[in-house]
Amino acid sequence: MSWITARRRHRASGYAVVLLGLAAIAVMYASVTGQGSQAAASAPSVSGQSIAEGKFLFSQDCSSCHGLEAQGTSLAPSLIGAGAAAVDFQMSTGRMPAKEPGAEMDRRPDVFSQKQIYEIASYIGSLGGGPAIPDAAQVSSSGANVGLGQELFAANCAACHSIDGAGGALTYGKYAPALSQATPTQIYEAMQTGPEAMPVFDDGAVTPSEKRDIIAYVTGTRSEPNPGGFSLGRIGPVTEGIVAWIGGIGLLVLAAMWITAKRREEA
């Protein structure tokens, strides 16, 4: 024990303790925040362990509808060839697992951690076919052409999602959801996989660079100011006209009632 006491009295021992303490804090901080930052940046590399863990999770929580081998059943379609991107989109937006078979797949808080979603997506991706989860470079808005993105969005997406991404009703009771909560990765995956009533925009129809332009436009509209005052949901001139019409008619009715009441008092 004397050698320990001697080292404790050494002039540099205090600095060593401080450095060790800072290193321990850094390791603990990285262990707490590392998973979330990695999930936000890009999908982790696929490994045999992640595929095995994904298969186990799939057998527990997904196979009752999609089948033990993801071959599909009468309750849900086959996922063979769907790809990891489709799984990541459906699960990260909370559309899957579905509340009940055949239910409308609305955006909900996801019930799995991002790590678990990647593991299940890795397993489905290992079955062959389908697009992979895009990496951080594919969804980055750095250097994107926002003007071109607006043109592409107006030509390909605005008919359903509206020009500002607010969403809207479609035929046969379907609807295009609002894009206000969609992450860049989810927007890219939706274009890759065509969920629900949305068509697939593969790289031949919309190039990866153009997809980045669209993402830059959609995410950029969220921070734009409303120079005209109340945005009224940014739905467009039709809604603004209705509000102005109803408000104007209401004022005219009140004015007519006030004039009529005043004349009665004078009579």
N, C-alpha and C positions, 0 to 999 in steps of 0.2 A: 504493500500500500504506500510505501515511502516514495516510490517513483511517481505515483499519481499525485501525491502531495507536492512533490518537487515541480511537476509540470503545471499544477494549478497556480503555483506562485510565480511561474515564468511571466515575463513582461508581455509576451504575445498571446497569452492564454485568453485574456479578455476579448481580444479581437477575434480569436478563433471561435469562441462561444457565440459572438454576435453573428459571424458569418454562417455558422451552422444553423442558428435560429432563423436567419433570413432565408436560407436554402430550404429549411423545413416548411416555412410559410409559403414559399413559392411552389413547392411540390403539392401542398394541400390545396392551394388556390387553383393550380392547373387541373387537379383531379376533380374539383367541383365544377369548374367552368369549361373544361376542355371538351366535354361531350357536346354541350350546346353550341360552342363556336364551330366545331367541326361539322355539326349538322347544318348550320346556317351557311357554311362555305361550300361544301360539296360532299358527295357521297363517299364514304370510306371505301377502300379497296376491298374487293370481294375475296374471301378466303374460304377454304374448306370448312373451317369452324363456323363462320357466319352462315354458310349454306345449311350446315347441319342444325344449327340453332334455329334457323328460319323454318326448316322442315318440321322441327318439333313444335314450334309455335303455331305453324299452319295446321298441323294435325289436331292441336288442341282447340283452336278458335275459328278455323276457316273450313275444315274438311267436312263439317256437317252439311254445308251447302254446296261447296265446290268439289267434294269427293276427296278421298284419301290421297289420291295421286294428282289432284287438281284437274281431273279429267272432266269435271262438270257433272251436274245431276239435273233432275227436273226442277230444282229450286234455283240453281245458279249456273252460269255458263262455265265452260272450260277455261282455264287460265294458261294452258299450254300454248306458248307462242305469244301471250299477251305482253310479256316483257316486264322488266323491273320498273320502268317509268310509270306504267299504268298502275301498278300496285302502290308505288309511292304516292302518286296523285290521289288515288281513291282513299288511301288510309290516312295520309297527312291532312286531308281536308275533312276527315271524319265521315265521309260517305260510306266507308266500309270500316268495320262490319255493319251491315244494314240492320235497322231496327227490327225488321221482319222481312221475310222473302216477298219480293215484289213491291216493297214500299218505295215511295219517292225518295231519291237519294239527294237530300239537302246537305249543305255544308254544316257540320257540327264540330264541336271540340273533339279532337282525336283521343281515342282511349288507349293507344299504345304509345310508348316512348319512341323517339326518332330512331334510336338504336334498334329497337324491335322491328320497326317498320322496314329499316334497311335490311335486316336479317331475313324477313319474310320476302322482301323484294328480291334479295339475292337468290333465295331458293327458287322462286318462280322464274327468275332470269336464267337459272341454270338448266331449266327444262328445255330451253332453246327458243330462239326467235324473239321478236319484239324489241323495241328501243330500250336502251339503257338510261339510267338516271343521268341527266346532264351534269357536267362539272361546273365549277365556279366560272371558268372562262366563257362557257357557252351562254350563261345567263347574265353576264356582267353588262352594265349599261355604259361602261367606260368606252368612249370613242364611238358610241352608237349615234345614228342619224335620226333624231327625234322627228324631224319634219317628214322624212320618208316613212318612219314608223306610223305617223298619223295617216298618211296616204294609204298605206297598206292596211291599217286597221279599219279605215273608212270603207275600203273596197272589199275586205274579207270578213270583218267581224262586227261592224257597227249595225248591220241590219238586224242582228239578234241581241247583241250586248249594249246597243246604243253607242253613240259616238264618244261618250265619256266613260263607258264601262259600267253604267249603272244597272245594266240588265234589262230584261223585258219579257213579256209573255210571248209564247209561240203558239202554233196550232196544236190541236189535239190535247190541250191541257198541259203542254210542256212549257218550260220557260228557260231562258238563258240567265244564269246567275250573275249577280254583280261581281265585279273584279276588284272591289275595294280592299278585300282581305287577302287576295291571292298573292303569293310570293312569286318572285321571278322564276324560281324553279317550277312552281306549279303551273304558271302560265306557259312555260316552254313545254312541260309534260302534256298539258292539255292539247297544244297544237300537234304534238307528236302522236298522241294516242286517240284523240277524238272521243272524249267521254260523253255518254248519254246521246243527246241529239246533235252534238257537235261533229262536223266532218274532220277527217284527218288531214292536216297540212304537212305532208312529208317534205323532205328537203328538195324534192323536185318542184313542188308547188310554191313553197316559201323557203328560201335558203336559210341556213343557220344564221348568217349575218342579218337577214331581214327579220328573223325571229327576234334577234337582239334589239333591232330597231323598234319593233312592236312593243317589246317589254319596256324599253326606255320610255316610249310614249305613254303606255298605260300607267306605269308607276309615277311618271312625271305629272300626270293630270291630278294626282291626289294632293299635290302641294300648291296648285295654281290658285291665286286669289280670285275673289268674285267682285270685279270692279263695279258691277251693276247693283250691288247690295245683296239681298237674299238670293241664294242659288236656286231655291225651290227644287232641290234634288238634282239640279243640272240636267233635267230631262229634255229641255229644249223649249223653243218658242211656243209650242202648242200649250203646254202647261202654263207658261207665263201668260199667254193670251186668255186662257180660261180664268185664271185668278184675276186678271185685270177686268175681264168682262163681268164676272160675278161681283167683284168689288164695286165696279162702276154702276151696275144695275142696282145693287143694294143701296148705294148712296142716293141714286135717283128716287128709289122707292121711299127712303126715309125723308127726302126733301119733299116729295109729293104729299106724304102723310102730314108733315109739319105744316105745309101751306094750307092743306084742307082743314086741319084742326084750327089753325089761326083764323081762317075765314068763318068757321062756325062760331068761334068766340066773338068775332066782330058782329055777326048777324044777331 
